[in-house]
């Protein structure tokens, strides 16, 4: 009974989404205020119906209703309750319902803020979001319904959740990542509504900017959580693998970063209008491309869903319709989008333009490396692999160059900045960064690339604090009052830039100053790695709620003193007949001790991986700082005021 209500609720939500797509748009063309005002209630009703479906599917999982096919495939009566709930997005159908739920949530958030927008703008934005909602609700209902029944042949128990997903990281990672993915639909809707209404001045950039910053912050956090999960769960000791599905989330992040900077220029100076509109379309297109890669079945990845290729065709058509339609509209409005404001080569606009060019190049670099093997295979030319060597060798120098220019932008003024002023500040920062990085590289015997990367990191820090100090020391009010007067948007930018520095330092140090060994060890054996002595104490058998485990115990000593006890495991999940590795970590601010168990070699010996990772936590600390910076920028007080036309 309840699953049928959930299905019917989805059908009704599609009807209201279709109404949301059409009614406000007709109201705009007819200048009918009543039809325009219908946008808000239509949005709220659609969102409530999607939420009802989500709650019903959640209850089906929590009550072990194995008459529902999706529940039977992805849950089990022995599964802990928190994994029963997260199993909802452990497969294709449920994850798509979560996607639609988050999309409807973004729609409702825009509807709540619609009064801060001019009368005709908000309803048109909601109408565009309605079109996007129609596409995904249709995809869900016609190809991926999560409420299909198994009646009358109801199994006694379910097939269990993929053991790889039975982890806290996978409870929080997908919802946060989807918040970022789907959130860019709001920036897309603002861009398309600006093209529809012809309101292509700086106003639309001001309206879209906080939504873009919030989406970027969620996507940053989602990528950070995914990297953290891969590090401790997969047992490989790495934090990024250039997996195609990882790249699928990284590409909209790069494009979204460019969009954030471009929106700032369009809002402040009225330039880059055409570029900003294109970036909004491009960023959301990459989010849709990510959904296509995950659900089309063209990829084999620990992140992807094994799906019917017809689903991939459906979302590819959706991608072509949404992106093709928006680009056609852009072509029609091309003359009106052109900017006429000029700026100097040392103005802030020029530095931000340079940053955007580099970010776009990085995006296409990742896009090429991700899609080229797929196209090559689809054309019957054979199978090729594009992995870390390509991405690291091409991406790294461009990313370092980007960070060099990134630090200069905030120092410069709009329109024009005296070259002598920039040269003086930058030369002092360059000298200090080079000397400090050189000392660190010499003392720790780092190579050239590591030393160069540290120099770039110190350069960004010096210039960032130089810019802040110049702003707070100007005038007669004093440093603290001036610091309080600086807008949240500025502190958000500063925090995000410093977050990139912290992540860069983490990447450099974990790459050049870490130790790892793959060993054959038995209980009682000892080994010394990077100044730590690891003793293999014992093995024991442990029974979990839905698995049995071979659990080891290792004690780590530093200078003869025990500093950590680690318990790596090999878990066997009987329902799925899968063996999973559970690495053991002792986390620290400057180092991680990491032990992972491989295969059993004989009656007592095991294959053991032991890592001592330097500063690896800084990678994710930097991600959290960037996320906080994005949210701080989105919460700037000036975005709460009613927008002007």
C-alpha positions in Angstrom: 0.0 0.0 0.0 2.6 2.6 1.1 5.0 1.9 -1.9 2.0 2.6 -4.2 1.4 5.9 -2.4 5.1 6.8 -2.9 4.8 6.0 -6.7 1.6 8.0 -7.0 3.2 10.9 -5.1 6.0 10.9 -7.7 3.5 11.0 -10.5 1.7 13.9 -8.9 5.0 15.7 -8.4 5.8 15.3 -12.1 2.4 17.0 -12.9 3.2 19.9 -10.6 6.7 20.2 -12.0 5.3 20.4 -15.5 2.9 23.1 -14.3 5.8 25.0 -12.7 7.7 24.8 -15.9 4.8 26.2 -18.0 2.5 28.4 -15.9 5.0 31.1 -14.7 6.5 31.3 -18.2 3.1 31.9 -19.7 2.5 34.5 -17.0 5.6 36.3 -18.0 4.7 36.3 -21.7 1.2 37.4 -20.9 2.2 39.8 -18.1 -0.3 38.0 -15.9 0.5 38.6 -12.3 -1.7 35.7 -11.1 0.1 33.2 -13.1 3.5 34.5 -12.0 2.4 34.3 -8.4 1.5 30.6 -8.9 5.2 29.7 -9.1 5.7 29.6 -5.3 2.8 27.3 -4.4 3.5 25.0 -7.3 7.1 24.7 -6.1 6.2 23.9 -2.5 3.6 21.3 -3.6 6.0 19.6 -5.9 8.7 19.5 -3.2 6.3 18.2 -0.6 5.2 15.3 -2.9 8.9 14.4 -3.6 9.6 14.5 0.1 6.6 12.2 0.8 8.0 9.6 -1.7 11.4 9.8 -0.1 9.9 9.3 3.4 7.9 6.3 2.2 11.0 4.6 0.6 12.9 5.3 3.8 10.3 3.6 5.8 10.3 0.6 3.4 14.0 0.2 4.1 13.7 0.7 7.9 10.8 -1.9 8.1 12.6 -4.5 5.9 9.8 -4.4 3.2 11.4 -6.9 0.8 8.3 -6.8 -1.4 9.9 -3.7 -2.9 12.5 -4.8 -5.4 14.9 -2.0 -4.7 14.8 -2.7 -1.0 15.4 -6.4 -1.6 18.4 -5.7 -3.8 20.1 -3.2 -1.5 19.2 -4.1 2.1 19.2 -7.0 4.6 17.5 -7.7 7.9 20.9 -7.9 9.7 22.0 -4.6 8.4 22.5 -1.9 11.1 19.7 0.6 11.1 21.9 3.6 10.0 23.0 1.6 7.0 19.4 0.6 6.2 18.7 4.3 5.9 21.8 5.1 3.8 21.1 2.0 1.6 18.3 4.2 0.2 21.0 5.9 -2.0 23.2 2.8 -2.3 21.8 2.0 -5.7 20.7 3.8 -8.9 17.0 4.3 -8.2 17.3 5.5 -4.7 20.3 7.8 -5.4 18.2 9.3 -8.2 15.3 9.9 -5.8 17.8 11.6 -3.5 19.0 13.8 -6.4 15.3 14.8 -7.2 14.7 15.5 -3.5 17.7 17.8 -3.3 16.7 19.5 -6.5 13.2 20.1 -5.1 14.9 21.4 -1.9 16.9 24.0 -3.9 13.7 25.0 -5.8 11.9 25.6 -2.4 14.9 27.6 -1.1 14.7 29.9 -4.2 10.9 30.1 -3.8 11.4 31.2 -0.1 13.7 34.0 -1.3 11.7 35.0 -4.3 10.5 38.2 -2.7 14.1 39.6 -2.8 13.9 39.5 -6.6 12.1 41.7 -9.1 8.5 40.6 -9.7 9.1 38.9 -13.0 12.5 37.4 -12.4 11.8 34.9 -9.6 8.9 33.1 -11.2 11.0 32.7 -14.5 13.9 31.3 -12.4 11.5 28.8 -10.8 10.1 28.0 -14.2 13.5 27.0 -15.5 14.1 24.9 -12.4 10.7 23.3 -13.1 12.0 22.3 -16.6 15.0 20.6 -15.0 12.7 18.9 -12.4 10.5 17.6 -15.2 13.5 16.0 -16.8 14.7 14.2 -13.7 11.3 13.2 -12.5 10.6 11.7 -15.9 13.9 9.9 -15.8 13.0 8.5 -12.3 9.4 7.4 -13.2 10.0 6.0 -16.7 13.3 4.2 -16.3 14.2 4.0 -12.6 11.2 3.7 -10.3 12.3 2.7 -6.8 8.8 1.4 -5.9 8.6 -1.6 -8.2 7.1 -4.7 -6.4 8.2 -8.3 -6.2 4.7 -9.6 -5.4 3.9 -12.4 -4.9 7.4 -13.9 -4.7 8.7 -11.9 -1.7 12.2 -13.0 -0.6 12.7 -13.9 3.0 15.7 -11.5 3.2 17.4 -9.0 1.1 20.6 -9.1 -1.0 22.4 -6.7 1.4 24.0 -3.3 0.8 27.3 -3.3 -1.1 29.9 -3.8 1.7 32.0 -1.0 0.2 29.2 1.3 1.1 28.7 0.1 4.6 30.7 3.0 6.1 29.9 6.3 7.7 31.6 8.2 4.9 29.1 6.9 2.4 26.2 8.0 4.7 27.2 11.6 4.3 29.2 11.8 1.1 26.5 11.3 -1.5 23.9 13.8 -0.1 26.6 16.5 0.4 28.0 15.9 -3.1 24.5 16.0 -4.7 23.9 19.3 -2.8 26.8 20.7 -4.9 26.0 19.0 -8.1 22.3 19.9 -8.1 22.9 23.4 -6.6 24.5 24.6 -9.8 21.1 24.2 -11.4 20.1 27.4 -9.6 23.0 29.4 -11.3 21.9 27.8 -14.6 18.3 28.9 -13.9 19.4 32.4 -13.2 21.5 32.6 -16.4 18.7 31.2 -18.6 16.1 33.4 -17.0 18.3 36.4 -17.7 18.4 35.3 -21.3 14.6 34.9 -21.4 13.8 38.3 -19.8 16.7 40.1 -21.4 17.8 41.3 -18.0 21.5 40.8 -18.8 23.0 43.6 -16.7 24.9 43.2 -13.5 21.8 42.4 -11.4 21.4 38.8 -12.4 25.0 38.1 -11.4 24.3 39.6 -7.9 21.2 37.4 -7.6 23.0 34.2 -8.7 26.3 34.8 -6.7 25.3 33.5 -3.2 23.5 30.5 -4.7 26.6 29.6 -6.7 28.9 30.1 -3.7 26.7 27.8 -1.5 26.7 25.1 -4.3 30.4 25.4 -4.7 30.9 25.0 -0.9 28.8 21.8 -0.8 30.6 20.4 -3.8 33.9 21.2 -2.2 32.8 19.4 1.0 31.5 16.4 -1.0 34.7 16.0 -2.9 36.7 16.3 0.3 34.5 13.6 2.0 34.9 11.4 -1.0 38.7 11.7 -0.9 38.8 11.0 2.8 36.6 7.9 2.4 38.7 6.5 -0.4 41.8 7.0 1.7 40.7 5.1 4.8 38.2 2.6 3.3 39.8 1.3 0.1 43.0 0.2 1.9 45.3 1.6 -0.8 46.6 4.5 1.3 45.9 7.0 -1.5 43.6 10.1 -1.4 42.9 10.6 -5.1 43.1 8.2 -8.0 41.9 10.2 -11.0 39.1 7.8 -11.3 36.7 8.9 -14.1 33.8 9.3 -11.6 36.1 11.3 -9.3 36.8 13.5 -12.3 33.1 13.8 -13.0 32.7 15.7 -9.7 36.0 17.6 -10.1 35.2 19.1 -13.5 32.1 21.0 -12.3 34.1 22.1 -9.3 36.7 23.7 -11.5 34.1 25.3 -13.8 32.2 26.4 -10.7 35.3 28.1 -9.3 35.7 30.0 -12.6 32.0 30.9 -12.5 32.3 32.3 -9.0 35.1 34.6 -10.1 33.3 35.6 -13.3 30.1 36.5 -11.4 32.1 38.8 -9.1 33.5 40.7 -12.2 30.1 40.9 -13.8 28.4 42.1 -10.6 31.1 44.7 -9.9 32.0 46.0 -13.3 29.4 44.7 -15.7 32.0 42.9 -17.9 32.4 39.2 -18.8 28.6 39.0 -19.2 28.6 36.6 -22.1 31.4 34.6 -20.5 29.6 34.4 -17.2 26.4 33.1 -18.8 28.3 30.5 -20.7 30.1 29.4 -17.6 26.8 29.0 -15.7 25.5 26.8 -18.6 28.8 24.9 -18.8 29.1 24.2 -15.1 25.6 22.7 -14.9 26.3 20.8 -18.1 29.3 19.2 -16.4 27.1 18.2 -13.5 24.7 16.5 -15.9 27.6 14.9 -17.6 28.7 13.5 -14.2 25.2 12.0 -13.8 25.5 10.5 -17.3 28.9 8.9 -16.6 27.8 7.4 -13.3 24.5 6.0 -14.7 25.2 5.1 -18.3 27.1 1.9 -17.7 30.1 3.2 -19.8 32.4 3.2 -16.8 33.6 0.6 -14.4 34.3 2.2 -11.0 33.9 1.7 -7.3 31.7 4.9 -7.5 29.5 4.1 -10.5 26.2 2.3 -10.8 25.8 -0.7 -13.0 22.9 0.5 -15.0 20.8 -0.3 -18.1 22.4 1.6 -21.1 18.9 3.0 -21.9 19.1 5.0 -18.7 22.3 6.6 -20.0 20.5 7.4 -23.3 17.7 9.1 -21.5 20.0 11.3 -19.5 22.1 12.0 -22.5 18.9 13.2 -24.3 18.1 15.3 -21.2 21.6 16.8 -21.4 21.2 17.6 -25.1 17.8 19.2 -24.5 18.7 21.4 -21.5 22.2 22.4 -22.8 21.2 22.7 -26.4 18.1 24.7 -25.6 20.1 27.1 -23.4 22.8 27.5 -25.9 20.2 28.3 -28.6 18.7 30.9 -26.4 22.2 32.3 -25.8 22.8 32.5 -29.6 19.6 34.4 -30.0 20.5 36.9 -27.3 24.2 37.1 -28.2 24.1 40.8 -29.2 22.6 41.8 -25.9 25.1 39.8 -23.9 28.1 41.7 -25.2 30.1 43.8 -22.7 31.3 47.3 -23.6 33.2 48.2 -20.4 37.0 48.4 -20.7 39.7 47.7 -18.2 43.5 47.9 -18.0 46.0 45.0 -18.2 46.9 45.4 -14.5 43.3 45.8 -13.3 41.6 43.2 -11.2 39.4 42.2 -14.1 42.5 41.2 -16.1 43.8 39.0 -13.3 40.4 37.3 -12.8 40.1 36.8 -16.6 43.5 35.1 -16.6 42.4 32.9 -13.6 39.3 31.9 -15.5 41.2 31.0 -18.6 43.5 28.7 -16.6 40.6 27.2 -14.7 38.9 26.5 -18.1 42.0 24.9 -19.5 42.3 22.7 -16.4 38.6 21.7 -16.8 39.2 20.7 -20.4 42.4 18.9 -19.5 40.4 16.7 -17.1 37.5 16.4 -19.6 39.8 15.2 -22.3 41.6 12.7 -20.1 38.3 11.3 -18.9 36.3 11.1 -22.2 39.0 10.4 -24.7 39.4 6.7 -23.7 35.6 6.3 -23.9 35.3 7.9 -27.4 38.3 5.9 -28.6 36.6 2.7 -27.4 33.2 3.6 -28.8 34.7 4.2 -32.2 36.2 0.7 -32.2 39.8 1.9 -32.1 40.7 -0.2 -29.1 41.0 0.3 -25.4 43.5 2.8 -23.9 44.0 4.0 -20.3 44.6 7.6 -19.3 45.8 7.7 -15.7 47.7 9.6 -13.1 50.9 10.2 -15.2 48.9 12.2 -17.8 46.8 14.1 -15.2 49.8 14.9 -12.9 52.1 16.0 -15.6 49.6 18.2 -17.4 47.5 19.4 -14.4 50.2 20.2 -11.9 52.1 23.0 -13.7 48.9 24.8 -14.8 47.5 24.5 -11.3 50.6 26.0 -9.8 50.5 28.9 -12.3 46.9 29.4 -11.4 47.7 29.8 -7.8 50.5 32.3 -8.6 48.0 34.6 -10.4 45.2 33.9 -7.9 47.1 35.7 -5.2 47.7 38.8 -7.3 44.0 39.5 -8.1 42.9 40.7 -4.6 45.8 43.1 -4.5 44.8 44.9 -7.6 42.1 47.5 -8.0 39.2 47.5 -10.4 39.9 48.9 -13.9 43.5 49.8 -13.3 46.3 49.3 -10.8 49.7 51.0 -10.9 52.3 48.4 -12.0 54.9 49.8 -9.6 52.6 49.1 -6.6 52.0 45.5 -7.7 55.7 45.0 -8.5 56.8 46.2 -5.1 54.5 44.0 -3.1 54.9 40.9 -5.3 58.7 41.1 -5.4 59.0 41.2 -1.6 56.6 38.2 -1.4 58.4 36.3 -4.1 61.8 36.8 -2.4 60.4 35.7 1.0 58.6 32.7 -0.4 61.6 31.6 -2.4 64.0 31.9 0.6 61.6 30.1 2.9 60.7 27.3 0.4 64.4 26.9 -0.4 65.3 26.5 3.3 62.6 23.9 3.8 63.5 22.0 0.6 67.3 22.0 1.5 66.7 20.9 5.1 64.3 18.0 4.2 66.0 17.3 0.8 62.9 17.9 -1.3 63.1 17.8 -5.1 62.5 20.8 -7.4 58.8 20.3 -7.9 58.1 20.0 -4.2 60.3 23.1 -3.5 58.5 25.1 -6.3 55.1 24.0 -4.9 56.0 25.2 -1.4 57.3 28.5 -2.8 53.9 29.0 -4.5 52.1 28.2 -1.3 54.2 30.7 0.7 53.7 33.3 -2.0 49.9 33.0 -1.7 50.1 33.3 2.1 52.3 36.3 2.0 50.2 38.2 -0.6 46.9 37.2 1.1 48.0 38.6 4.5 49.6 41.6 2.8 46.3 42.5 1.2 44.4 42.0 4.4 46.8 44.1 6.4 46.7 46.9 3.8 42.9 47.0 4.1 42.7 46.9 7.9 45.5 49.4 8.4 44.0 52.1 6.2 42.3 55.0 7.9 42.3 56.1 11.5 39.7 53.7 13.0 42.2 51.1 14.1 42.9 47.5 12.9 40.2 45.7 14.8 37.3 48.0 13.8 38.5 48.0 10.2 38.8 44.2 10.2 35.2 43.9 11.5 34.0 46.2 8.7 35.4 44.0 5.9 32.5 42.0 4.3 32.0 38.3 4.8 32.5 37.8 1.1 36.1 39.1 1.4 36.9 36.8 4.4 35.3 33.9 2.5 37.6 34.5 -0.5 40.6 34.8 1.9 39.7 31.6 3.7 39.1 29.7 0.4 42.5 30.8 -1.0 44.3 29.8 2.2 42.4 26.5 2.1 43.9 25.9 -1.3 47.4 26.6 0.1 46.8 24.1 3.0 45.7 21.5 0.6 48.7 22.1 -1.7 51.1 21.8 1.2 49.4 18.5 2.3 49.7 17.1 -1.3 53.3 18.1 -1.5 54.4 16.7 1.8 52.5 13.5 1.6 53.9 12.9 -1.8 57.6 13.5 -1.0 57.9 12.8 2.8 55.9 9.6 3.4 57.1 6.0 3.8 55.3 2.7 2.9 56.2 -0.9 2.9 54.4 -4.1 1.8 55.5 -6.9 4.1 55.0 -10.6 5.0 54.3 -10.6 8.8 53.2 -13.1 11.4 52.0 -12.4 15.0 55.1 -11.5 17.0 57.0 -10.0 14.1 58.4 -6.4 14.3 59.3 -3.9 11.6 60.7 -0.3 11.8 59.4 2.3 9.3 60.2 6.0 9.4 61.3 5.9 13.0 58.2 3.9 14.2 58.4 0.3 15.3 55.3 -1.7 14.4 54.7 -5.0 16.3 52.2 -7.5 15.0 50.6 -8.6 18.3 47.8 -11.1 17.4 44.9 -12.1 15.2 41.4 -12.9 16.4 38.0 -13.8 14.8 35.2 -11.3 15.4 31.6 -11.6 14.5 29.8 -8.4 13.3 26.1 -7.7 12.7 26.3 -9.0 9.1 29.9 -10.2 8.6 32.7 -12.1 10.3 36.2 -10.6 10.6 39.8 -11.6 10.9 41.0 -8.7 13.1 44.6 -8.0 13.7 46.3 -6.0 16.4 49.4 -3.9 15.8 51.2 -1.7 18.4 53.2 1.3 17.2 56.2 2.5 19.2 58.2 5.7 19.0 61.5 5.9 20.8 60.4 2.8 22.8 57.1 4.2 23.9 53.8 2.9 22.7 52.0 5.6 20.7 49.1 3.7 19.1 47.3 0.4 18.9 45.8 -0.3 15.5 43.2 -3.0 14.5 43.1 -3.6 10.7 40.5 -6.2 9.5 39.5 -8.4 6.7 35.7 -8.7 6.7 33.7 -11.5 5.0 30.1 -10.6 4.1 28.3 -13.9 3.7 25.2 -12.6 1.9 27.2 -11.0 -1.0 30.1 -13.4 -0.6 32.5 -10.4 -0.6 35.7 -9.8 1.4 36.5 -6.2 2.4 39.6 -4.6 3.8 39.2 -2.3 6.8 42.3 -0.2 7.3 43.4 0.9 10.7 44.6 4.5 11.3 46.1 6.6 14.0 45.5 10.1 12.8 47.6 13.1 13.7 48.1 16.7 12.7 51.5 16.1 11.1 51.3 12.3 10.3 49.1 9.3 10.0 50.0 5.7 10.9 48.1 3.4 8.5 48.0 -0.4 8.5 46.1 -2.4 5.9 45.8 -6.2 5.7 46.1 -8.0 2.4 45.8 -11.7 1.7 46.5 -14.5 4.1 49.7 -16.2 2.9 49.7 -19.3 5.1 48.5 -20.5 8.6 50.0 -17.5 10.4 51.5 -15.0 7.9 49.7 -12.2 6.2 50.4 -9.6 3.5 50.5 -6.3 5.4 50.8 -2.7 4.1 52.2 -0.1 6.5 52.3 3.6 5.7 53.6 6.6 7.6 51.8 9.5 5.9 53.1 13.0 6.5 50.6 15.9 6.7 48.0 14.0 4.8 45.2 15.5 7.0 46.1 18.9 5.6 44.6 17.9 2.3 41.1 17.6 3.9 41.7 20.5 6.3 42.2 22.7 3.3 39.0 21.3 1.7 37.1 22.2 4.9 38.6 25.7 4.9 37.5 26.2 1.2 34.0 24.9 2.0 33.8 27.3 5.0 35.0 30.2 2.8 32.3 29.4 0.2 29.5 29.4 2.8 30.9 32.6 4.4 30.7 34.3 1.0 27.2 33.0 0.4 26.0 34.5 3.8 27.3 38.0 3.1 24.8 40.5 4.5 24.3 42.4 1.3 22.7 39.3 -0.4 19.9 39.4 2.2 18.6 42.8 1.0 16.0 43.1 -1.7 17.8 43.0 -5.1 17.6 46.0 -7.3 16.7 45.9 -10.9 
